Amino acid sequence: MQVIETSTEGLRHEFKIVVPAADIEQRVQTELVKLAGRVKLPGFRPGKVPVSLMKQRYGKSVMGEVLEGAVDEGTRKALDERNLRPALRPKVEVTSFDEGKDLEYKVDVEVLPEITAPAFDSVEITRPVAEVTDEQIAAGLTRIAETRRKFEPVTEERGLQNGDVAVIDFEGSLDGQAPSEEMSGKDHRLEIGSGRFIPGFEEQLVGKKAGEHVTVSLSFPEEYQSPEHAGKPAKFEVDVKSIEKGVVPEVNEEFAKELGFEDLEGLRNAVKTQTEQEFGRVSRLRAKRALLDKLAELVDFAVPQGMVDLEFDQIWKQVQQSIETGGDDNPDKNKPEDELKAEYRAIAERRVRLGLLFAEIGRAENVEVTQEELNRALIAEARRYPGQEQQVVDFFRQNPQAIENLRAPLFEEKVVDVILGKIKVTDATVTPEELARDPDEDEAAEAKPVEEAKPAKRKSAKKAAAETEGAETKAADTDADTGTGA
């Protein structure tokens, strides 16, 4: 077998590989002999079928298997001899082959770059942390109490207010048509201000009293899920039958016991612990964001454009969907497409680079996701679909790619832990409000040049740029897959 490297440009390599005809013929003969020992043909004892007859019956299929094996072997040889790791599956093109002649084919492959992690002892980030205050605990208790509120009839004569429940009969008609059953209802309980009805409906009931009739006129939103209703004017005849107000229970010892706690102090401690955990989660996210931004500044190696193409395609689909459903508020809506593509391609390249870096650090640090950790993630995912848990588990077990999508973020978080343990992390105490604030809003508020600043509404894009995802760390492990699928 002859392997000739015909072209090298950056991370892209091309090879010409020649497998001699004699080698091909020998492989075919070997496989036919093996097959003859297994097949049963009338008139022949097992293992006694002539090779000539085997070739007549099975020659084409065996030749196909031999050629595929020769292509895979040659491709692996080309890469292994040069210590190259493919970024994606190599592209193979057979340039010449006839039975009895040499097999010649071309291999086009992008390889993973040589990656050197930065010196972690020189990396510094700031991690925002917030203490749980008495005000935070009180707010948490209030939120719990509000979820336990009960509705009671309003006895005094007054109109509907936000937070009230109106018991209504309504009959709706679309664009001057006759009333329709699907737009009508009786004894419907509607919480005013909940936003559960069409925009503008609840607002027109505010101030109305029990026993009053009101005609509500509005238009369905342009992006309404039902095409026959979207953007069209509608009219609703509404009878307010009764009004109920929400009564929030007092947070006291009795309330705590109703929730299963021994006393109010036990409930307070539970709220404090839960709030501390949430603060810790957000603090870690902010630290991870700062870490990734810092790593992106420190590393600048070439990345396989094939991987960038795949990542960009995935991002671009999300961007297009966001533009279609986001309405006029989407900051991307009126941007030229070429400008948008350039912006998001840069994001894709950053994500791939960080993903490759994470994969390399994980390898160097022997980071592994255990089967137990994977099982816990699978159980957590299944619980998101009550009543369908077994179907979800079966789906994942039958789909290796789905399992990989569970494994990748677990691997990523473990690598983050490793890096945070090696760099200098300085905690900076901030208020709970500052901790919860989106970093993009801070960035947009600063007086930065336009080309550097990102609009606050670009949250998804900024997250896409800042976070490595499972798809990226998975892609970095493709060096184990040198198959060509030829």
N, C-alpha and C positions, 0 to 999 in steps of 0.2 A: 504494500500500500504506500502510495506516494502522496505526501502532503506538502503543498506549496502555498506560502502566504503571498497573495498577489497584490494586496492593498492594505494599507493601514492609515486611517485618518481619524485622529482623536481616539475615541472609544470604539470606533467601528473597524472591524477586521473582515477581510475577504480571503477565502482560501479556495484553491483548486485541489481537488482530491481525486486520485486515480486508483481504482482497484483493478488489478490485472484480471484478464479473462480467466486465466488458470485458477486464480484464487476463487473467483465466483463459481466456476465449475466444480471445484473441490468441495466448496460449502454445499452446493446443491446435491452432490453425490452423497455427502455425509448425512444430510437431512433426509434424503430419500431412503437410505439404508435404515436410519432410525425409524422412519415411518413404516417401512416394510415389516418391521418387527412388531408393529401394533395393529395394522389393518388385517382384516379377514376378507379374502377373496375366494369365491367358489373355485374348487379344484386345486387349491394350494394350501399347504400346511402353514401354520403361523410362522413367520420369519423366513419363509421360502419363496416369497413372491419375487420374481426377477426385477432387478432395478430398472430394466428397460420398460417393463410394463408399468412400474410405479411412475416412471417419468412420463409415460404416455398419459396416464390418468391424472397425476397430481403435479406434473412438472411446472405448470404455470403458477399455481398457488404457492408451491415451494419456492420458486424463483422470486416471487413477490416478497415472501418473508425473508429470503436471503438478502435481497437488495436492501430492504428496510434495515436489517441488522447491520449490513456493511456500511450503510450511510450513517447510522447512529455511531458505530464503532469509529469510523473515520472522523466524525465530528468531535467525538470525545477525545480522540488522539490529538487532533489539532489544538484543542483547548488545553488539555492536560499537559502536553509537552511545553506549553508556553505559560503555564500557571494562570490561565485566563478563566474568569468566572462569568458566564453569560448573564446579562441583565434580563433578557427575555428569551423565548424560544428561538433558536437560530432559524434563519430562512434558508431553505435548500432548493436548489434548482438543478435537476439532472440535465447536463448539456450533451451527453453522448452515451448511448448504450444500444447495442444489438446483441442478441444471443451469440456467444462465441467471441465477443469483442470486449475490450476493457470498459469498465463503468467509469465515467467521468462526471463529476458534479461540482457545483459551486456552493459554498457556504458563506452567507452574509450574517454577521452577528455583532451585536453591540455588547460590550463587556462592562462589568462593574469597575469603577475607578479604584485606584489605591486611596484608601481613606486613612488619615491620621487624625485621631481625636485631639482636641486642644489640651493644653496642660491645665488640668482641672484646678490645681492649687493656685492658679492665677485668675480664676474666674470668680467674680463676685456678683451677687444679685441681692436685691432687697425684697423681703417678703412682708407684705402688709398683714398685721394681726390686729384683732379687736377684742376688747374685753366685754363680757356680758354684764351689762349694767342692770340695776333694779328697774329702770325704765323699759329695758328690753324684755325682762321677765314679765313685767306688768302688761306690756303689749301682747306678749305671747298668751298670757292668761285671758286677756280680752278677746283675742282671736278664737281661742277655744270656746269661750262662753258664747260668742256670736254664732258659732256652728251649732250650739245647743239651744238656740232661741226657739221659742214656741210662739205660734200665732194665735192671737185672741181677737174676737170681734171688737170693732171700734164702737163704743157706746155713745161717745159725744158726736155731735153733728159737725163734721169737717170733711174737707176734700181729701183726695188721694195724695199721698206724699211718697217720695222715693223711699224704698224699703218696705212699703205696705204691700200686702197681697190683695189684689182685686179679683173677686169672683165675677166673671163676666160671661154673657152670651154674646156671640158676634157672628155676623154674616157678611162675607166678603164677596166682592165682584171685581173682575179684572177689565180695565179699559172700557167701561160702559156696558159690559156684557151682563147677562143674568147672573145672580148669585150662584156660587158653586159650593158643593158640599165640602170639597177639600180645603176651602178657605173659610170654613165656618166651624163653630164649636159651641157647646153648651156647658155651663158650670165650670168653665176653665179657670184655673188658678194661675194668675200672672203676677209675679213680683215686679213691681214698678222699679225701673232702674237696673234690672238684671240684664237687659240687652238680649233677651231670648226671642223677642219678636222682631219683625222687620224694623229697621231704623226709622224713627219718627212715630211709631205706633204708641209706645209707652208714654212718650213725652206729651202726647195729646190727651192722655187720660189724667195727667197730674191736675189736681184741683177739683176733679169731678167727684160728686157725692153719690152715696148709695141711692139707687132708684133713678139716677139720671141716665139719659140717653145721649150718645155723642156719635157724630159722624166723623170718622177718621179718614182723611184723604192723604195719600202718599204715593210714592213710586218705589217699585222694587229696585234694589241695587243692580247696576249693570252687570256685576259679576255674580249675580244670584245663581245658585246651583241648577235651578230649573230654567231651561232656555225659553220656555213659553211664558215665563213670568219676568225674566230679566229685563230691567229697564222700563217696564210698562207701568202706567198709572193704575192705582187700585183704590177702591173705596170700601170701608168697613162700617157697618151699622152695629154699634156696640151698646149693650145695656149693662150698666154697672149694678150688679145685684147686691153685693155686700163688700165691706172693706174689713180687712184684718190687719192688725199691727203686730210687729215682731216684738216680743218681750225677751230681753236678754237676761238670763239668770244671774243672780249675784254670785260673785266668786267668793265662796266661804268654805267652812269646814264641811258642810253638808254637800255642797257642789263637788268638792274633792272626793268625798266618799262615793258619790254617785258614779264617779269616773273610775272607781276601783282603788283609790289611794287611802292610806290610813288617816291622813289629815291634810290640811292645806299646805303644810311645809313639804310634804312628800310630793305634792303636785308641783309646787314651786321648783323643787330640786329637779324634777323630771323635765320641766320646761327649760331650766337653766342648762341641763345636760344636753338636751336636744339642740338648743341654740348654740352651745359651744361646738357641738359636732358640725352644725351647719356653717358656723364661722370658720371652723377648721377646713371644711371642704372648699369653701370659697377662697380661703387664704392659700390653700395648695394650688388651686387653679390659677390664681394670680402669680404665684411663684413659678409655676410651670410656664406660664405665658412669658414671664421675664426671662426664664432660663432659655426658652426657645429663641426669643429675640436675641439674647446674648450669643447663643451658639450660631445663629444665622450670621451674626457679625464676624465671628471668628473663623468660620470655615468657608471655603470658596473653591471647591473642587468641581471638575466637569461632571455632568450627570448624563446618563443615557437619554437621548432625545425620544426614543421609543417609549420609555417610562413616562417622560413628561407629556408626550402625546396622549397616553392613556389617562393620566391624571387630569389633564386639561379637558379631555372629552367628558369626563365625569363631572367636573366642575361646571363646564359650559352648559350641560343639560340642566343642572340645578339653577344656573343663572337665568336661562331662558324661561324655565318654569316660574321662577320668582318674578320675572318681568311680566309674564302673562297674567299672573294672579295678584301682583302687588299693586296694581292701579297706578295712579299718578304720583303716589308717594315714593315709589321706588326710585332711588337716585340713579339707577342705571338706565331708566326708561328712555331718556332722550340723548344718551351718549352715542356717538358713532360706533358702529359695530367693530371696526378695526381697532379703535382705541380701547374698547372693552376687552377684546380678545387679547391685546397686548398686556393689559393689566392682569387679567386672570391667568394668562400663560406664565407670567412672572410668579404669580402665586403658586401655580402648579409646580414650577421648577423649584421653588423654595421648599414646598412640601416634600417633593421627591428627595431633595438633598438632605433635609432633616431626617426623613425616613431611612435613608441609606446610612446616615451617621448613627442613628439609633440602633440599627441592625448590627453595625460593626461594633459599637460599644457593647451591645448585648452579647455578641459572640466572644469578645475579649474578656468579658466579666462572667462568662458562663451562665448567663441569665436563661432560665427555663421556666415555662409554665407547666405546672404539674397537672396530672390527670384530675386530681382532687379539685384544684382551682378551676379547671375547665368544667368539671361537673357542676360546681357551684354556680358558675356563670350560666350554664345551660338550664339549671333549675330556676334561676332568677328570671331568665328570658321566658321560660315556659309559663311562669306565674303571671306574666303580663297578659296572658290569654286564658282567663278563667273558663273552665269547661273544655278547653282544647289542649290541655297540657301534654297529653300523650302524643297527639298529632304533631305538636311542635317538636317534642323530643325525637320522634321518629324522623321528622324532616331533617333535623340537624345530623342525626346519625347516618342518614342516607346521602348526605351532601357534604363532601369534604370541604368545599369552598365555604359553606355556611359555618362549619366548625372553625375554619381558619379565621373567619370574620369575628368569632368570639375570642379566639386565642390572641389575635393581634393587639387589641387594646390592653389586655392583661399584660402582655409582654412589654408594651410601651410604658405602662405605669411602673413596672418593675425597673425598667431602665431609668426612668425619671428618679425613682428612689435611689438608685445607685449613684447617679450624678449628683443629686442633692446632698448625698452623704460625703462627696469628695470636694465640693466647691465651698466657698465661703458664703454663707447665707446670713444676712443681717436682718433681724426683725425690726419693723417700724410700726409702732402703735398708731392706729388710725381709728376714726370713729366708725361705728357700724354702717353709717350711711356711706362713708368713703369706701369702706370695704366692698359694699354691695354695688357701688357704681361701676358701670361698664367702662373699662379702660379706653374704649373708643370715644366715649363722650368726653373724657378728660383730654384726649388727644385733639378732638375737634374744637375744644374750648380754648386751647392754647393758640397763641398768635404765630402759627407756622405758615411758611409759604404754601401756596395752593398745591404745588406739586408734591409736597410732603404730607400735607394734612389729608386725612380720610374723613368723609362725612360720618356723623354718628350713626346714621341709619345703615351704614355698611357693616353691620355687626357680623353677618354670616360670612362675608368675604374676609374680614379681619380674622375671624376665628379660623377660617380655612387656611389663612396664611400662617397663623401662629401655631396651630395644633398639628402634630403628626398624627396620622390615623392608622388604623390597623391595615388598611389597604397598602400603605406605603411600607411599613415594616415587613409585611408579608412579601411584597415585591422584591425586597432586598435579599430574600432568602432563595431566590430562583437559581442561584449558582448550582444547586443540587439537581436541577432539571436541565439536562443537556439534550433531552429527546427532541427530535425534529418533526415527528409526526409524519415523516415521508412515507 
